Amino acid sequence: MNLRTRLAVLAALSVAVAVAAMAFAAYFFFDRELGRQLDVSLTREANRIQLQIKQGDWYQPDDLSCEWLAAPACAQLVTPEPAGRTLFPVTPEARAVAAGSRAEFTGDVLSGGLALRVKTVPVRPGEALQVAVRSDQVTQSLDRIRRVLLLAGAGGVVLACAFGYLVARAGLRPLARITAASRHIARTRDPAHRIPVRGRDELAELTRHFNTMLAALEESLAAQRQLVADASHELRTPLTALRSDIDLLALDGRLGDERRRQVLRRIGDQFEELTQLVNDLIELARGDEPPPEAEDVALEQVVGERVELARRHWPEITFTARLAPVLVAGSAERLARAVANLLDNAAKFAPSGSTVTVDLADGRLSVRDEGPGIAEADRPRVFDRFYRSPTARDVPGSGLGLAIVAQVVRAHRARIEVGSPPGGGAEFTVWFPSAG
């Protein structure tokens, strides 16, 4: 059973329950109202006859039958003891009213197979007046009302099923469009498809979120294709150089010892460069996903360790660090990688003998160098993958370091900015959110 049918069935059941409740209430109301009107007419007729008896204007008919009376005019006087023929059966309760041992009352009796509604009231000592009317007409009216209510209820349920299905079909049309779009994307593997958004209800909101998901998927696939294309291009150069040097080593006997050592050193450097490039690509492939097991990281310790390693790796550069305690939630390993990339980037562009200044305080990490700085036109793309500005073509590197920094920063819900301080050079500033 599909969703439309389920909604139609639920609508029909809801209407059926509501109609049943209303029909029951209506039937109960008509039953009470018709019975009340019948009793009121009996009371009115009994009062009229009582007045006639007091005035001596009423006589009891001898041969009248209650079978053909449509109005409450079938009346008789009864005594405490049976005496003569009666128009309809007299109950012991009615004789008790004549004897004065019971108050007036209204009840039902059967006379010749007919149901009568009887009002019994005392009129004189030793006598009671009974006024009767056929009640089967009320029963017939209730039967007709019951049939009408049943037919109306059944028709209402059928109409509820039909309208419920139509309403469900119209209301779920956005879901049908989402389903069709999902099938189209699964068949064509093209996330560029979008679904038109109509209205402002929950289904329209769902459609907007679905389109947002498709846009994110399309962006992710585009970034993945771009990463593969860029990686293929960047890997081709070191692999070609490595293959050339390996082929050169294969010329056994034609290279001198010194030349062989140079080739081996170059192969080692190329292998190290290739390993670094692969590691950078693996890091970039992780995307902006948050750390799987975030922990409280003492950022000052991570930065301090990276600064010490940078001092050994770049002995011609002076690194100064002012580190205050900063606690952030994240991955110490990935944060260390980002800090190392910032320090290496600063050292690459800083002239020999210059200083790289590192400041950490109040959730703010700043790395400043004394290099040529970053041109205004290059700043929007400085964090792009494999981007190398024209002034950095001769500087070693793959152009992935700052892209990894930006990725780690986003994964830790931080933000990074690049600027040119008044004294020259470049300054990268990262703001981290508090671990709490």
N, C-alpha and C positions, 0 to 999 in steps of 0.2 A: 504494500500500500504506500503510494507516494505521499509527499507532504500535502499536496493540494487536497487529495481525497481525505487525508486525516483531518485537515482543517475543516473540510465540509462536513464530515461526520461529527466532529466536535461541535460545530455550529448547530447541526441538526439536533444533537443530543441536548445542547443547552436550550434550544428553543422548545424541544419536547418537554424538558423538565419545567421550563417557565410556563408553557401552555397547560401542562397537567396541573401545576399549582394554581394557575388562574382559573382553569375549568373547575377544579375542586372547590375553590373559594366561591365561584359564581353559582355552582350547583348548591352549595351549602346556603348561600344567601337566598336563592330562589326558594329552596325548601322551607327555610325559616319564614320568609316573607309571605309565601302563599299560605302556610299554616297559620301565621299570625292574622292575615286578612280573613281567613275562614273563621277563626275564633272570634275576631271582632264582629263579624256579621252575625254569628250565633249570639253573642252577648247583646247586640243591638236588638235582635229579634226577641230574645228572652225578655229584655226590658220592656219592649212594646207590648208583649202579651201579658206580662205582669201588670202593666197599667190597665189593660183591658179587663183583666180578671178583677182588679180592685173596683173598676167602674161597672162591672157586671155586663160588659159588652162582648165577652168572648165565650165561645162555646167550643167544646171539643168535638171534632168530626168523628163519625162512627165508622165510615167505610173508606176513609182516605188512605192511600198507600204512599209511602215515602219514595217509591221507585221512580215516579215521574216528576217529582218536584225538583226544579232547578234552583229555587231560592229557599232559604231556611224558613219554611212555613209548616214543616212537619212537626207538630207539637202534640204533647199528651200530658195528662196529669197522672201521677202515680201516687200510691199510698204505701204505708209500711208493709202491708200484706197484699198478696196478689188478689185482684178483684176484677174479673172480666177480661175481655180481649184488649190487647195493646197493639199499637201501630208498629212497634219495633220492640225487640227484647229489652227487658228491664233488669238491670244488674243489681246484686245485693247492695252495692255502694249507692245506687240511686234510691233504693228504698230506705237506706240509712239516712239520706238527706231528708226524705219525707218524714221520717221519724224524729228528725231534729238532732240526731247523733253525729252528723257529719256536715261539714260546710259544703257549699256549692263547688262543683268541679266540672272539668271538660274531659271527655274520654272518647274512645272508639268502640263501636259494636258492629257486628255483622247481622244483616237482616235480609234473609232470602238470597244470600250470596253477595249482597251489596255491602260495601264499607260505608258506615255512617259515622259522622262526627257529631257528638251529642254534648249539649250543654245542660246541666242539671242544676236548678236553683230552687230553694224553698219559697213557697208562695203563701200558704196558710198552714196552721197547725195540722199535722197529719197529711199534708199534701206537698208534692214537689212538682215543678214544671220541668219537662224535658223538651228541648228544641233540637232537632236533628237536621242534617243536610248530608247529601252524598259527598263523600271525600274522594271517591275514585277519580273524579275529574281533576283533582289536584295531582293525584298520582299520574294520570295520563299527561298532564301538563309537564310534570317533572320528567317523565319519560321522553317527551318531545324535546325538552330542553337538554336532556342528557345526550340524545342523538345529535342534536345540533352542535353541542359542544365537542362531541367526539369527531364529527365531520370537520368542524372548523379547526380543531387541533391537528387532525391528520393532514388537512390541507396546509396548515401553517408549517408543519414539519417538512412536508414535501417542498414547499416554497423556500424554507430555510435551507434545505439541501441544495436546491438549485442556486439560490442567491449566494449561499456560502461558498459553493464551488466557483461561481463567477467572481466573487470578491477575492477568494484565495488566489484564483488565477491572475486577477489584475494586481493584487497586492504583492504576489511573489514573482512578478515579471522581472524585477531587478535581479532576483536570485537566478532566474532562468538565463538572463544575460551573463551573469557571472559564471554560471555553469558552461554556457556556450564558449565564453572567452577562455575558460580553463581547458576545455577540450581543444580549442584552436591552438592554444599555446603548447599543449602537450603533443599535438600533432605536428605543428610547424616549428616548435622550439624557438618561437619568436616572441620575446617579452615586450616588444614595442607596441603591441595591441593595447588599446585603452577602451574602457566602457563608458558610454555617455552617462552622466549623473543628472537625474531628474528629481526634484523635490528636496526636502530637508529632513526627512524622517530617518529612522534607524537604518532602513535598507539603503537609503542614499548615502548615509554615513559609512555603511559597510562597503558600498561601491567605491567611495573615495579612498578608503583605506586599502581596498584591493588595488586600485590604480596606483596608490603610493607604493605598495609592495611590488607591483610590476615595474615601476620606475626604478626602485632600488635594485631589483633583480637585473634590469637592463643595464644600469650603471655598473653593477658588480661584474656582469659578463663583459661589458666593454673594458673595464679596468683589467679584468683577467686576460682578455685578448691582447690588450696593450702591453701588459706585463710580459706575456709570452713573446710578443713580437720584439719588445725592447731587449728582453733577456737573450733572445736568439741573436740579435744584432751585437749585443755587448759580449756574448760568449764567443762569437765567431773570431774576434780579433786575438784574444789570448790563446785560443785553441789553435789558430793558424800559426801563430808565432811558436807555440810549443811544438807543434808538429814539424815546423821547419828546423828547429834546433835538434829535435830527435833524429830527423833525417840526416842532419849534419853530423851527428855523432855516429851514425851508421857508416860513415865513410871511414872505416877502420884503417888505420895506417896512414891516412892522408893528413891528419891533424896533429899538430905538435902538442906537447903536454900543456903548455901555457894556453893555447887556443882551446884545448879540451876543457881545461879548468874554467875558462871564461864561459864557455857554452853551458857547462854544468851549473855554474852560478846563475846564469840567466834562466836556465830551466827551473831552478829552485825559486827564483823570484817570480817567474811566470806562474809556477804552481801555487805559490803563496797568494798571488793576486787572484788566480782563478778560485782558490778556496775561499778567499774573502768575498768574492763576488757571489759565489754559490750561497755562502752563509747569509749575505745580505738579501738575496732573493728568497731564501727560506723565511727570513724574518718578515719581508714584505708580504709573503704569501699568507701570513697569519692575519692580515687585514687589521681592522680596528677593533677586533674582539677584545673584551675586557679580560684581565688576568683570570684564569680559571679558578685559582685559589688565592684571592686577594689577602694580603697580610699587612700588618702595620710595619712600615719600612722606615728606619731611621735614615733619612735622606742625607744627612751630613756625613754619615759613615760611608755611604755609597759614593758620594762625590769626593770625599777625602781619598778613598782607595783609588778612584779613577785618576785623580790629580797626581798621585804618587807614580802610577804607571805611566802617565803622560810625561812626567819629568824624566823617567828613564828612557822612554822612547824618543823624546825630543830634547836632547841635552842642550841644544843650542838656543832653546826658548826658556824664558823664566816664567814659571807658573806661581802666581800668588793667590792664596785662597783665604777668604774670611767666611767661616762656616758657623752658623748658629743652628741649634737643634730644630729640626723640622720633621714632623711625622706625617707620612702620607700612606694611603692604602693602595696596594698594588703589588707588582712583582719586582723584587729587588734585581733579578737578572735582567729584565727588560729595561728597567730604569738605568742600570749600570751601562747597558749598551747605548742608550740614548746619550747619557752624559759623556761617554767615551767618544762618540761621534762628534758631539759639539766641541770637545777639546781638540780632537784631531783636525776638525775643519778649521778651528782658529789657528792651530799651529801651522797648517799647510800654507795659509795666506799671510802669516806673520813673518816679517823679515828676521833674519838671524840676529840674535841678541835682544830682541824685543820682549815684551812682557804680555802674557795672557792673564787677565784678572778674572777670578771666579768669586762671586758673592752669593751667599745663601742665607736668607733670613725672612721670617714671616711668610713662608710658603712661596718665596720668590727666588728663583735661580737665575743668575746672570753670568754669561760668559762673554768677555770683551777682549778683542785683540787690537793690535796696532798696525794692521795691514792696510791694504788700499781701500777697504770698505766694499759695499755692495751698491751698484748703480741703482737708481730709482726704478729704471725700466726692468731690472732683473728681479726685484723683490717679490712681485706677484708669483714668480715661477721658481723661486729659490728652493721650495720644498717639493717640487715635482720630481718624479722618478726619472733618473738618467739625464736630468737637465744639467748642462754645463754652460755657464756664461762664456761669451767670447773671450773674456780676460782670464778664464780659468782653463783654457784648452790644454795648456802645457803642465798643469798641476796634476800629479798622480791621483787616481781615484776613478770610480765608476759613476759618480753622480747619484749614489743611492743613500749616502750617509744622512743627509738632512731629511730625505724622504722617510727614512726609518725613524728619525727623531720626531717628526710630525706625527707619524703613525702611533708611536708609543705615547706621545703626549695626549692624543685624542683618546686612546684606550684607557688612560688614567683620568679622564674627564678634566684635563688641564688645557691650557691654551699657551701658544707660543707666538712671539712677535720678534721681528728683526728690525733693527734700526742702525743709524749712524750717529754715534755720540759726538759731542762738540769737538773732542780732541782728535777725531779721525778714527779709522778702523771700522769694525762691525761689532754689533752687540746683539746677542740672542738672549731673550728673556722669557722664562717659563713661569707661569703662575699655577701652582698646585692647589687643589682643594684640601681642606683639612681632613685628616683621617677620621675624625669624629663625625 
